[in-house]
Each structure stands twice: as structure tokens, then as C-alpha cells.
Amino acid sequence: MAAQQGMPTSALRGLEEALGMGMTVSGDTNEAVAAEGAYYLEQVTLTEASEDDYEYEEIPDDNFSIPEGEEDLAKAIQMVQEQATDTQILEQKTVLSSKHAVPEAIEDFLCNFLIKMGMTRTLDCFQSEWYELLQKGVTELRDVGNVPDVYSQNMLLENENKNLKKELKHYKQAADKAREDLLKTQKVRDFHRMHHKRTVQEKNKLINDLKGLKLHYASYEPTIRVLHEKHHTLLKQKMLTSLERDRAVGQIYGLQETLKHMEIGHSSHAPEIRVAPNCEKENAPEGPTQKGLREAREQNKRKTKMKVNKKDSEFPTDMQPNPNLSLCKENICPAKFDYKLNNILRLHKLPVSCIVVHPHKDILVSCGEDRVWKVVGLPRGNVLLTGLGHTDWLSDCCFHPSGNKLATASGDTTVKLWDLFKGSCISTFEGHTHAVWSCTWHSCGDFVASSSLDTTSKIWDVNSERCRYTLYGHTDSVNSIEFFPYSNILLTGSADKTLSVWDARTGKCEQSLYGHMHSINDATFTPRGHVIASCDACGVTKLWDFRKLSPIVSIDVGPSPGNEVNFNSSGRVLAQASGNGVIHLLDLKSGQIHKLMGHESEAHTVVFSHDGETLFSGGSDGTVRMWS
């Protein structure tokens, strides 16, 4: 009997040691275990609580008083019954049965513990040995009993403690993150605070500067007023002087008429009066100044007689058809985009402003801001001819349709015509008041058109050497001008963001095209003439249907400005010289854009050879680059 009683006690002590918990039992408990075979953690004596200690809530009776003037026996009985019912409900005690917690068995506790610790082999050994002993009928195992509630509570507390530690770690991480965010927010706040202070300081400084400028302007107001008064006084004096001059001219004219009448009346004495002074002048010695003046007068008389004798050219009425309309050049010259830098020609000391290819020969002409134009032989790039004569930078040049003459536009406000066989200037057109940006030949070769910074364009007659028409309409600088192929139509592009179509025979604007948001730098026709291409100062290139006078597509390759656009001979490829030194090639069929990188600085001009196999571009470094 003593052996049977000692087995469960040793098993519990082993469990206690495995869980790391100590058990303290009193001597009375040990004696009870030895005597009766039962085990208690603690002996507790329960006493019934006295019901007299419970305090009940009093229900006030004020709500059940019958109002005065409404004493009704039936109502009074009903209220008394309701009051009695409520009292019974309050006096009833609802006793809820407490949920009996079933303690966990020893074997289940151990299995759960081993599963929790991941000791699967120990679990298998324990279960096999435990159930073998149960099958052998060892009754002591059945009397082991259940695990005391303290162990279960300890396990629950451990789990709760782990969960709380996890939550504490999570909260710490959240607090660290919040601290970092707070520091970052404080730094941003400090930065914005400093920026605000700096802005306030700048604002105050600007306000003080503005006040100083106002005072400075106020000090100039009396001087300006005095100058205005002087200006008005001078205008009045000028008007009076003009009136006196007109009066004196009228008197001189009257005296001349009177003298003529007197000469007619004394015609017999006139030869004697006139001969003596002439003889004296002829016999007197002539100085160099008088000789130069006499030669200048004679030269001006000859020029005047030559201009009077020259007649104005007439605009052709029956224009020959455009040969590009009948030729399908797309099949003859397939589009080419794989250009490679082949040669660099250093022709100018200052930026290259224009390149044009001869219509029939393998030569090109380049113009530069060094006031020089040069004829270059291809493909070697040797200089054949150099032209000097302009007093300011050159902006554009254009070949005569026959190729034997060249027109150049310059910042000196003139347009000059050159004979390429002699290399000399044959005509100079003067009439613009500001720099001339562009020039173009009519297909008949008798007219040259020019556009200028003075917001006008002019049509010059080559034969009579005079301006036939001045085209007014643009409100800002006219940057480009070009004749429609084999027609009397002109196209101009202006800094006022518009394109205009003009009739050269009348000098009137027929149509204006709107769409660009920035200054238009260049505009040109396709060889067939059915499409217009234009580029502006923000890098936007637009294509226009010339037959419908409506936009087709807009291509933005900015923000660098587009300086010049040109088509190849097939009209399928459009080249644009960009301000960032890139040459953009646009395939009009597929819409793809190809880039040629080779210029070290800004690209000003670009042009194709007639067969489309070579591309020429000029840059601000004074070089002409050949791509093939």
C-alpha cells in the first residue's frame, strides 16, 4: 500500500522538476498524503456569506403618485398592480451557474508540452510506453489524476507573456519608426522655416529696393518734364522752320519763273551773258575735290539713265509644270537614315549660318557670320571661290535656278547678287531698315524675295534693280521666306508664330496659318510642293497640307530650338538642325525619328545632296560636317 501511494507522488515531483517549478506543501499535507493517499496544493475553508451584508438599491416611490384632479379607482388599481409586479421582478434573484473548468489530465498535459517543444521522438517514446503500461493493467497510472490548475495557469501566463513581449517588440519598432518620422518631419519643418525666413528677407529687400527705385524715379520726373517741354518747343520750332523753308522755296520758284520770262524777253543778250562765265570756268584750273564731285555726278547720271532705260520684269503667267510631280523619286532614291560622319570642313572662323547645294554641279556654298561666303568642291571639300563685300554677318544665301548667280542676305540690311564666274557683286538691293534674315529666287530667275527683322518682306526686280512690292502683315521679325516651286506664291515664317502665303504678283497675303506657340525660325516646301514643314524656337516641328492649308501632324523634339528644316529630294525624309547639336531625321511614312550626334555645339543649318546619299550640316563652331 505504501508503494502504491509513493508512485504518484514521485511522478508529480518529476513533472514538477521538468517544468522548473517548485512545490511547497505543509507538514499537514504530507501527513494527509501518507494517511489517505490524496494530494492537495492548499487547504481552504469556505464559509457561507451572510445575506445581511448585501445592500439593495431603494426604488423611489415618487413616480407612482397619482396627480391631483385625476383620482380614478381603475387607474389607481392598475398602477398598484404594476408596482407590485415590478417589485417582484426586482426581488427575484437570478442565479447563474458557474462554468466548471475541467482540469487537464497528466498524459494530455505532457503530450501537449512535448508537441509544443518539438520533441517528437520523446513524444513517440512516451506514448508507446504509457499505453503499454495501461494495457498491462497498471492501475497506478490511472490514479495519477489531473494536472493542478496552477500549472495550466502558469502555461497560460507564459504564453500570454510571450505574446506581450512580441507586442512590446512591435510597439518598440513602431515607436522607433515614429521617432524617425518625427525627426524627419522636424528637419523638413526647420528647412521650410528657414526658407520662409529667407523668402521674407528677400521680400523685405525687394520692397526696400522698390521704394528706392520709386524715389529715384520721382527724382527724375522733373527732368523728364523739362525734357518733354523742350521736345515740344523743338517740334514747334521745326514746324515753323518747315513753314519758312516752304515759303522760301515758293519765293525761289517765283524768282526763277520771273528770271525765265526776263531771259525770254532779252534773248538777244543772253548768249553774251552766258559765254563769259563758262569760258572762265573752263579755263580755270580744276582741283581734286571738284574733279571727284564732277565724276560722281556723271556716274550717277549714267546709272540713272541705265535704270530709266531698264524695264521692269513681268511675272510669268504660263509657268512650266513642276517636274517633281511626274517623277516618283521614292522608288528611285530609297530613304536613307544610317548616316555616318564622313568629313569635317573648317571653313569659317565664326558660326555657319547657311549651306546650299548647287542645282546642277557637285559644289556647295556656305555662309558664315564672319561676313564671308565660300564655294566648296565636293567630295574633297576644297575651297574654289571666296566672296567678300558685306559689312556685317551673312544670314542666308540662295542659288539662281541656272546656278550661275548667288543671292546673299546680311545683317547690314542689304541683299547682294553675285556672278559666280567672275566672283564679283553685280547688284545690291537696299531698302530694309534692319537685318535681312532670308532670301530666295523665283524659278524664272528675274525676282528675288527677302525677309527682314523690320517685320516686312520685299520682292526685288533683278532687271530694273528696284523693289517691286513690300509685304506688310507680320507683327514681328520675318525669319524665313521661300517661293513655292514653279509658281508665283511666297511662304513666310515669322516670330509672331504665324505662317503666311502671299501672291507675289499683287503683294497681298492670301492666307495665314496658326498653330505654333513660339517664334517660327524656318519653313520650307517639299520638292512636290504639297506639304509645308516649319520649326519653332521650342523644338516643335509641324507639317501642313498646302492644298487644304491645315495642319497634319506636330512633332516635339524640344526643348532645344529648331533652327532649320529641309526635305530630301524624295520628300519622304525631313531633317531638322537643333540647338543642342543634334540632327533629327523624321521618316514621314513610319513616323520614326532618327538622331545624328556629331556636332560639339549648336547646329544652325542642314541640307541634303540631290541624290540623298550625303547630308551637310553647319554649326556654331564654324565647321561644315559631311554625313554619308
PyMOL commands that set and color helices and strands:
alter all, ss='L'
color gray80, all
select helices_A, chain A and resi 2-19+27-36+51-53+62-64+73-91+106-117+120-136+139-142+149-265+270-283+288-309+323-325+329-332
alter helices_A, ss='H'
color red, helices_A
select strands_A, chain A and resi 341-346+352-357+363-368+372-377+383-388+394-399+405-410+414-419+424-430+436-441+447-452+457-461+466-471+478-483+489-494+498-503+508-514+520-525+531-536+540-545+550-556+562-567+573-578+582-587+593-597+603-608+615-619+623-627
alter strands_A, ss='S'
color yellow, strands_A
deselect
rebuild
show_as cartoon
